[in-house]
Amino acid sequence: MNEQIHDAVTRRTFVHGATVAVGALATGCATSKHIKSAGSLVPGDAPIRIGLIGCGGRGTGAASQALKADPGVVLYAMGDAFPDRLTSSHSHLEKQFSDRADVPEARQFTGFDAYQKVIDSDVDMVILTTPPHFRPQHFKAAVAGGKHIFMEKPMAVDGTGVRSVLDDAKIARDKNLNVMGGFCWRYNLPNRACYKRIHNGAIGDVTCVHSTYLTAPLGTKPRQEGWSDMEWQLRNWQHFNWLSGDHIAEQACHAIDKINWAKGDVPPAKAISLGGRQMRVSPESGNVYDHFSVMYVYDDGSRCFHDCRQMPGCWNDNTEYLIGTHGNCYVNSWGPNQEIKGSHPWSYEGPNPNMYQVEHDELFQAIRGTRGRIDDVDQMMGSTLMAIMGRMSAYSGQPVEWDEAMESEERLGPASYTLGDLPTPSVSVPGNVVSWNELTTAGA
Ligand SMILES: NC(=O)c1ccc[n+]([C@@H]2O[C@H](COP(=O)([O-])OP(=O)(O)OC[C@H]3O[C@@H](n4cnc5c(N)ncnc54)[C@H](O)[C@@H]3O)[C@@H](O)[C@H]2O)c1
C-alpha cells in the first residue's frame, strides 16, 4: 500500500474522519455552505436520471424507492450481469411507474461491463446493488463519472476493497457527490432517536454492546444444466465468500453496524472470533461458514460482542443489548421495542416510516440541494471493515487488529471475470487458512 493511502486510513485518522461524518448526519439539515459549494446538484424540478446497476431484489426495491422519493426521478438506464434479471426488474418497475421507468433496449446493458455503460449513459445518480465483491470497482467508476451514489452494504469484501472505496471517497468529496450507504438502520427513525439519546449520555459511557443476527439460512440456487462455474457462483453468490464476504459481512454487518453506531463510530483495536460450518454440507453451500462469534476489543478497555448464525430450527434473534455506566438499552430491530432503562428511562413513541424510503427521500433532497451533502463513507466502511475483521479472525483462528485488516493485501476472487471455469474455493479451516491464491496456485 502506498504512503498516501496509508496516511488516510490508519485508525487515528479514521476516527477523526468518522467523527466529522457522524456530525454531518446528526445535524440532518442543509447549511448554506453545503448548498453553495455543491457542484453537481439537480435543483428545482429538473429530471434526475438514475441508473440501476444490479437489478435483483434489493436493486429493484431501491429503484422503486428512488422513484417514489421525488416526482422528477426517471429510471434512465439499467445494467445486470444477466438479461433475465434485468428484464424481470424492468417489467416490475415499468408496471409500477409506467413511463418514468420505461428504459429502452438501447439503455439496457448486460454482462460484466454493464456497470460502465450505465455510468456512461448520462445519468445523474447510480444505485449499486450487485453482490458486494463488485462494489469497489463500481464505486470507483461512478465517482470517476461524477455520479451521486446509493450503494448497498457491505461496501467491500476485503481490506483491498475497503481501501479502494476510502480512496475514491476523497475524490467524491472533492466533486461534492452524495454517497449514501445501505446501512438502513441509520435511517430508521426509532433507532435514530434511540442512538441519539445513547450518544447524549442516556446510559452513561457505553461499556459493552452485544448484537445478534441469528436467522434461518438463505435459500440456495442449485446448479442448472448449461451454467458455467462462474454463472452458478454469481447466481448463488451469497454462498461464495469472494462474492459475499461470507454471511457475517453480507447479512450480519447490519448488527455489527449497530455496535459501531453505539460506540460513536470509533474503530475497535482488534477482533477475536470463533466460527465454523456444521449444517452447510451441500455443494450449493459454497464455501461460507454458518456461524460466527466475535469479540471486539476497544482502546478504552470496553469489549463488544457479536453472534451470527444461519441455521434452520434454531432460536433466532436480531437485537442489540447495550450496557452503560448508568443504565442499559435494548434495541430489537424488527419489533417496536427500543427501551432505555436506568437513570433516564425512555421508550420510543414517534412515527416509524419505511427506513428504505427514508434513505431515498433524504438522498434525493440532498441531490436537489435542499439538505446538506450526504457522506456515509466513513461510518459504512468502518462497519464493513469490522465485519471483515470478524471473518478474518474466525477463518485464521488468530486475533486480527484493525490496522492489519485495513492494510491487508487479501483480495478475494479472481483477477478477471468471464463466464467460464472457476473452481469452488475451499472452506477456511482455523489455524490452517487456505487462501484463494493458495487454492488457485495449487489448482493451476
Ligand atoms: N440493506 C438491506 O436491507 C439489504 C437487503 C437485501 C440485500 N441487500 C444488499 O444488496 C445487494 C444485492 O442483494 P440482492 O438481495 O438484491 O441480490 P440479488 O441476487 O437479488 O441481486 C443481485 C443482482 O446483481 C447482478 N449481478 C451480479 N454480478 C453483477 C455484475 N458484476 N454486474 C452487474 N450485475 C451483477 C445479479 O445478476 C443480480 O441480478 C447485496 O450487497 C446485499 O447485501 C441489502
PDBQT file of the ligand as one rigid body, heavy atoms in Angstrom, charges set to zero:
ROOT
HETATM    1  N1  LIG A 501     -30.000  -3.126   3.244  1.00  0.00    +0.000 N 
HETATM    2  C1  LIG A 501     -30.714  -4.227   3.167  1.00  0.00    +0.000 C 
HETATM    3  O1  LIG A 501     -31.615  -4.447   3.972  1.00  0.00    +0.000 OA
HETATM    4  C2  LIG A 501     -30.450  -5.210   2.055  1.00  0.00    +0.000 A 
HETATM    5  C3  LIG A 501     -31.422  -6.174   1.740  1.00  0.00    +0.000 A 
HETATM    6  C4  LIG A 501     -31.145  -7.061   0.707  1.00  0.00    +0.000 A 
HETATM    7  C5  LIG A 501     -29.924  -7.001   0.026  1.00  0.00    +0.000 A 
HETATM    8  N2  LIG A 501     -29.012  -6.050   0.381  1.00  0.00    +0.000 N 
HETATM    9  C6  LIG A 501     -27.715  -5.970  -0.328  1.00  0.00    +0.000 C 
HETATM   10  O2  LIG A 501     -27.951  -5.623  -1.690  1.00  0.00    +0.000 OA
HETATM   11  C7  LIG A 501     -27.014  -6.280  -2.535  1.00  0.00    +0.000 C 
HETATM   12  C8  LIG A 501     -27.776  -7.103  -3.574  1.00  0.00    +0.000 C 
HETATM   13  O3  LIG A 501     -28.539  -8.098  -2.909  1.00  0.00    +0.000 OA
HETATM   14  P1  LIG A 501     -29.861  -8.724  -3.590  1.00  0.00    +0.000 P 
HETATM   15  O4  LIG A 501     -30.606  -9.393  -2.497  1.00  0.00    +0.000 OA
HETATM   16  O5  LIG A 501     -30.560  -7.706  -4.427  1.00  0.00    +0.000 OA
HETATM   17  O6  LIG A 501     -29.216  -9.828  -4.547  1.00  0.00    +0.000 OA
HETATM   18  P2  LIG A 501     -29.796 -10.361  -5.932  1.00  0.00    +0.000 P 
HETATM   19  O7  LIG A 501     -29.087 -11.612  -6.255  1.00  0.00    +0.000 OA
HETATM   20  O8  LIG A 501     -31.289 -10.379  -5.893  1.00  0.00    +0.000 OA
HETATM   21  O9  LIG A 501     -29.353  -9.218  -6.962  1.00  0.00    +0.000 OA
HETATM   22  C9  LIG A 501     -28.024  -9.013  -7.371  1.00  0.00    +0.000 C 
HETATM   23  C10 LIG A 501     -28.049  -8.715  -8.861  1.00  0.00    +0.000 C 
HETATM   24  O10 LIG A 501     -26.742  -8.330  -9.294  1.00  0.00    +0.000 OA
HETATM   25  C11 LIG A 501     -26.492  -8.958 -10.550  1.00  0.00    +0.000 C 
HETATM   26  N3  LIG A 501     -25.044  -9.029 -10.746  1.00  0.00    +0.000 N 
HETATM   27  C12 LIG A 501     -24.153  -9.923 -10.244  1.00  0.00    +0.000 A 
HETATM   28  N4  LIG A 501     -22.904  -9.599 -10.604  1.00  0.00    +0.000 NA
HETATM   29  C13 LIG A 501     -23.002  -8.478 -11.365  1.00  0.00    +0.000 A 
HETATM   30  C14 LIG A 501     -22.053  -7.663 -12.045  1.00  0.00    +0.000 A 
HETATM   31  N5  LIG A 501     -20.733  -7.907 -11.985  1.00  0.00    +0.000 N 
HETATM   32  N6  LIG A 501     -22.507  -6.597 -12.756  1.00  0.00    +0.000 NA
HETATM   33  C15 LIG A 501     -23.840  -6.338 -12.828  1.00  0.00    +0.000 A 
HETATM   34  N7  LIG A 501     -24.784  -7.087 -12.218  1.00  0.00    +0.000 NA
HETATM   35  C16 LIG A 501     -24.358  -8.128 -11.481  1.00  0.00    +0.000 A 
HETATM   36  C17 LIG A 501     -27.182 -10.311 -10.428  1.00  0.00    +0.000 C 
HETATM   37  O11 LIG A 501     -27.398 -10.916 -11.677  1.00  0.00    +0.000 OA
HETATM   38  C18 LIG A 501     -28.461  -9.936  -9.705  1.00  0.00    +0.000 C 
HETATM   39  O12 LIG A 501     -29.495  -9.578 -10.593  1.00  0.00    +0.000 OA
HETATM   40  C19 LIG A 501     -26.123  -7.094  -1.606  1.00  0.00    +0.000 C 
HETATM   41  O13 LIG A 501     -24.978  -6.375  -1.284  1.00  0.00    +0.000 OA
HETATM   42  C20 LIG A 501     -26.967  -7.292  -0.360  1.00  0.00    +0.000 C 
HETATM   43  O14 LIG A 501     -26.204  -7.464   0.801  1.00  0.00    +0.000 OA
HETATM   44  C21 LIG A 501     -29.262  -5.151   1.366  1.00  0.00    +0.000 A 
ENDROOT
TORSDOF 0
